[in-house]
Amino acid sequence: MFKFLVLASLLASAFAAKSYSGYQVLRVTPQSEDDLTILSVVEKAISEMVDFWKQPRSVGTPVDIMVSPEYRELVLRFIEARGLHVDIMIDDVEKLSNQQKSRKSPSTSADFDFNNYHSLSEINDWMTSFAASHSSLVSLVDLATSYEGRTIRALKVGSSSFSSKPVVWLEGGIHSREWVSPAAMMYMTNMLVEGYGNDADVTAMLDTVDFYMVINYNPDGYEYTWSNDRMWRKTRSNNIGRVCDGVDPNRNWDFQWGNAGTNPCADDYQGTYPNSEREVQEVTDYILGLNDVRVFIDFHAYSQMWLTPWGYSYRLPSDYNQQYSLARDAISALSAVYGTDYVYGSIANTIYPASGSSVDWAYGVAGIKYSYAVELRDTGRYGFLLPADQIAPTAIETFEAVKVIVKATM
């Protein structure tokens, strides 16, 4: 009986939702190269105790660190003893997480609220209903099957002016804790449909190209962020013989793979081989089967950045000047809406080297010249816990940038 109770207790603990009560997000901004070196040493020394939301990368660029109550004082002493100033960005992670889920009542497909975050089942129901309600412009497309057996779908949006049109591929939610990404994708999908026949730019785009709107690339991980661990980032595949599950699906694409995380417990774990994740293998197969993909954009959060290839190398690609110029024009249109500032440039030179990424694959293998990774709002006040009242402005300003890029490639 005692063994049974112990087993039951262990199982209950294993399946209980992780609480982030008392967890804080600390910010340290390096003011010199010496500070940056110290922070890099600190990252290696305490990485097992904390979660670096933003890693050390350049002088003047903030480093954000989530720390649990049990390690808070130790980590603060460790950092401050090295002469670095610490600000508290988020006082209680659990409180903000609960606020993201808070709403008066669940949305129905008939009365969907784009200004709230939604569970996976609500998103799936909305996609089905939305396609059925706008069948002249929208169809539901099955792309792949996740590790846990969920269907990864896209909403294909475009007029039937002619059958074989160029493709614009937009995807969100590849990192499951970045909730504003799928939320903004849904909002922009609705903007496309509502704009057809009412907005000259949108009408021209949908008459000329087909949009593939992949609302939630990583459904297993996203479901897990609602049921078990709000800060989960990876897939949910089982790493056989390892204590930790999941692979970073944005380090697993089959181009220049192999120089990302090798620790299965790390958020950036690259997997044991490229395309080990069926989500990545099947989606890449689908993209390669499409004709004339002109644009590829993978939406993330947070940091407000519009990033070009390469991620795996500091070297710039042959098309960089055109990629950079179009990113600049897109950001100009985005910033004109609410004054939001974005940084733009290549992934490796702007944030950090990242091999096996979706954007490098899209450009390097699929040959999609205008391939971008976008880090949406904000710059760290809320980080991954962006309040729901920022979904609409995030999507509206981003849509203006998307329009600039699509119109330039039509």
N, C-alpha and C positions, 0 to 999 in steps of 0.2 A: 504494500500500500504506500509506504514511504517513497519507494522508487517511482511509483506511478505519479505521486504528487510532485516529486522533483522534476520528472519528465514533463508533466503538464505545465509546471512553472517555467521551464526552459522554453517550451514551445510558445507559451503565451508571450514571453519576452521577445522571442525571435520574430513574432508577427505583430507586435505592438508598434504603433506609430512612434517614431523617434521624436522626442520633445527637444525643442531648442530654447526652452525657458531659461532665461539668464545668460544665454549666449550673447556675446557682443561682437560688433565689427569695429576693429581699431584701424586707424589710418596713420601711416608714417610717410612723410614726404621727404625724400633725400634732397639735400641742398647742395651737395658736392659729390665728386667722384668717390671720395673717402666714405661718405654716407652710403652711397650705392654699394660699395664693396662690403661695408659692414652689413647691410641689409641682405646681401646675397649669402653671406656667412650665416646670418640669423635664420634665413629661410632653410638652409640645410640643417641647421642645429635643432630647430623646433618644428620641422615639417610634420612630424608624427603627432604633434599636440594640437595643431591648428589647421585651418583651411585657408590657403592664400587665394582670396577672390581676385586680387590683382597682384601679380608678381613684380619684383624689382626689375625695372628695365631701363630707366634713364633718369638723369638728374631733373628734378622738378615734377616728375610724374608720380602721383600717389601710389602707395602700396596699401592694399586693403586686406586685413587679416581677421577671419572669424575665429573666436576663441571661446571655449566652454568655461563655465564658472569655476570648475576645478583647476584649470590651468591659468586663469586670468591673471592672478597676482604674480605667478612665476614668470609668465610671458612678459608682463609689463616691466618687472624688475630686470629681466634679461635684456630687453630692448633699451630701457632708459639708462641702464648701467653703461651702455655704449654711447651715451650722449645724444640719443635721438628723441625727438618730441613725439608724443602720441596723442592723437585726437580720437574721441569716441564718435563714430559715425552712426551706429545703430546700437541703442542701449539694450534692446531685447528683441532678438530675432524672432522668437515665437510670437510675440505680440504683433509684429508686422505681418508675419505669415498668416495669422488668424484674420487680420484685417483684409488681406487679399481675398480670402474665401468668404468674407462676410457680405451678405446681401439679403434683401427682404424675402425673396422667394426664388426657387430655381427657375431658370428660363425654360420655356417650351419652344419647340421649333416654330410654332406659329407666332410667338411673341418673344423673339430672341433679343437679348440685351447685349449689344456689342461692347458696352461699357463696363462689363464685368468679366472676371476670369471664369472659365468653365471647366467642368470635369470632362474626362475623355468621352464618356457616354453622351453627354450633352453636345459635345463637338460633333461626334459621329452622327447623332440624330439630326443636328442642324445641317450638316453636309448633305445628307440624304434628302431632307425636306427642301433645301435650297435648290438643289439640282432639279427636283421634280417641279418646283414652283416656277423655274426659269428655264424650262427645257429647250427653248429656242436659242438660248445662249450658253447654257451650262450643262455639262454631263459629268457623271461620277466615274472616275477611272481607277481601277485596281492596279497598283504598281508592284506591290511586294507583300510578303508575309513576315511578320516579326518573329523573334525567337519564341515568344509565348503564344504565337498563333493568331495574333491580331492582324487585320488587313490594313496595309498602309495605302491610303487613297489620295488622289488629287482631284480637284475640281478643274476640269478643262473649260476655259471660258473663251468664247470667240463666236463671231457670227458665222453663218454657213455660206458666206459669199462665194467661197470656192473651197474645194476639199483639202488641198495640200498647201498649207500656209506655214511660214516660218514659225518657230516656237520660242516663247519666253518662259523660262523655268524659274519659278520662285519657290523657295522652300523655307519652312520654319520648324522650330522645335527639335532640331537634331540633338541639342543639349537640353535635357528634359527640365531642368530647374529654371530655364530662361523663359518664364511664362509669357512675357510680353510679346515674344516672337510669334507663337501661334495666334495669340489674341489680335495682334496687328495684321497678321495674314488674313484672318477672317474679316476684319474691318475693311481691308483693301479689296478683298474679293467682292464684298458688297458694294464698295465704291465703283468698281468696274461695271458691275451689272446695272446699278442705278444711273451711272453716267452714260450708258449706251443710249443714243438718241437724244440726250440732253446736254452732253459735253462734247464739243467738237473733237478734242484730242482723244478722249476715250473712244468715241465712235470710230474715229480713223484707226486707232490701234486695234480694236476688236474686229474691224473689217479686214485688217491686213495681217495680223498675227494671232496665234492661239496661245493663251496663257495656261500654263500648268501650275496650279496653286496647290502645293503640297503643304497642307495646313500643319500637320503634326508628323514629322519624319520618324520620331522615336516614341511610338505609343506605349510601349512597355515601360519605358523610363518615366514618361509623363504620368501614367496611371500610378506608378510607385510614388511619385512626388505628392500625390493626393492621399494615398492610403498609408504610406509607411515613412517616407523620408523626404521632406520638402526640398532638401538640398542635393538630392540625387541627380547626377549629370549623365551617366553612361547608359548603355543598354542593360538588359537584365540577363544576358547569357551566362551560363555556368562555366566558370574557368576550372576545368576538371583538375582536381588535385590541389587547388589553391583555396585559401580561406575566403577570398573576396570575389564577388561576382561582377560581371559587366566589363565592357570595353568602351572606350571613347570612340563613338562612331565618326568623329571628325579627325581621327588619327589613323583610320583603318582603310582609307581609300588606296587603290592600287596604283599609286604614282609616288615615287621617291619615298616609299614607306620604310620605316625602320629606325628613325632617329628621334622618336618620341618616348613616352614613358614605358618602362619595362617592368615596373612594379604593378602587379594586378590589383593592388589596393589603392593605387593612385588614380586621381580623376582623369589623367591624360593617358591611361594605359592603352597602348596601341594594338593589343592583341598578339597572338602568336604568329600570325601571318596576315598579309594584306587580304581584304575582303573576307576575313574570318567571320564577320557578322553578316548574317543573311540579309539584314536590312540594307547593308551597303552593297553586297553582291547583286541583289535583285534590282535595286534602284539603278545602279550603274548599268546593268544589262538593259533596263528599260530605256534609259537616256540614249544609249548607243543605238537603239532601234528607232529613234526618232529622226526625222529628216530636217536638216537646216535649223539647228538650235542657235539662236542669235545672242541670247542673254541668259546667264546663270547667276542668280543671287541667292546666297545662303544667309538668312537672318538670324542673328544671335543677340545677346545682351550680356553685359552692358559695357559702356565706355564712349559711345557716340563716335564711331569710326567707320569710314568707308574704305575697305581694304582690297588691294589688288594682288595677283600673284607676284612673286613667289612667296610661299610660306616656308618651304624647305631650305631656301638659300637666300643669302643677302644679295645675290646676283639678281639683276633686273631682267625681265623677259624682253624679247625683241619688240613686242607691241606695247611696251610699258608707257611710252609717251602718249599714245592714243587712249590707253586705259586710264591713265592718270588725268588727262585733260577732260575726259567724259565724267570721271568721278568728281572733278572740280566743278564742272557745270551742274552736275546733279546736286552736289552739296550747296551750291549757290541757290538753287531753287528751293531746296529743303529749308535752308536758313531764312529765306525770305518770308516764310509762313509765320514762324513764332520767334525767330532770332536764335534758334538752337545752333550751337557751335559744334561742328564735327571736324575731326582730323582725318586726313586721307593720305594714302601711300601704300607701299607694298607691305604685306603681312610681317615678314621677317624684320624689315627696317623700321616698322612703325610700332609693333608690339614685341614680338619674339619669334624665333624660328619655330615652325610647326610643320613637321613632315606628315605625309599621308592625309592631307586635308582635302575636303570636297572641292574647294576652289582651284587648288593646284591640279587636281585630276580633271576638272571640267575644262581647264585651259590646256593642260599638257597632254591629255589622252583624248578627250572628246573634241578638242579643237574649238572650243567656244571662246572667241576672242574677248568678249566682254563678260568676264567672270569675276564676281565680287563676293567678299564676305562683309557683312554689315553688322556692326555692333550698335544696337539701338540704345535708347535712353536707359539710365541716365549716366552721370559720371561718378556715382558712388554714394550720393546721399541716401539712396535706398538700395542701390545695387540690383541683385536678383529679385528683390521684394518691391518692385515698383508698384505704387498704388494704382488701383483700377482707374482712377480718374485721369491717369496719364495715357491710357490705351488710345483714346481717340486722337489727342494731339500727336502722339507718336506715329500713328497710322497715317493721319492726314498729311503731315509734313513729309513722311517717307514716300507716300504716293506721288508727291510732286517730283521727287528725285527719280523714282521709277519711270515716270512719264518721260523725263528728259532722256534717260538712257534708251528706252524703247523707241522713242521717236527718232533718235539718232541712228538706230540700227535697222529701221524699217526699209 
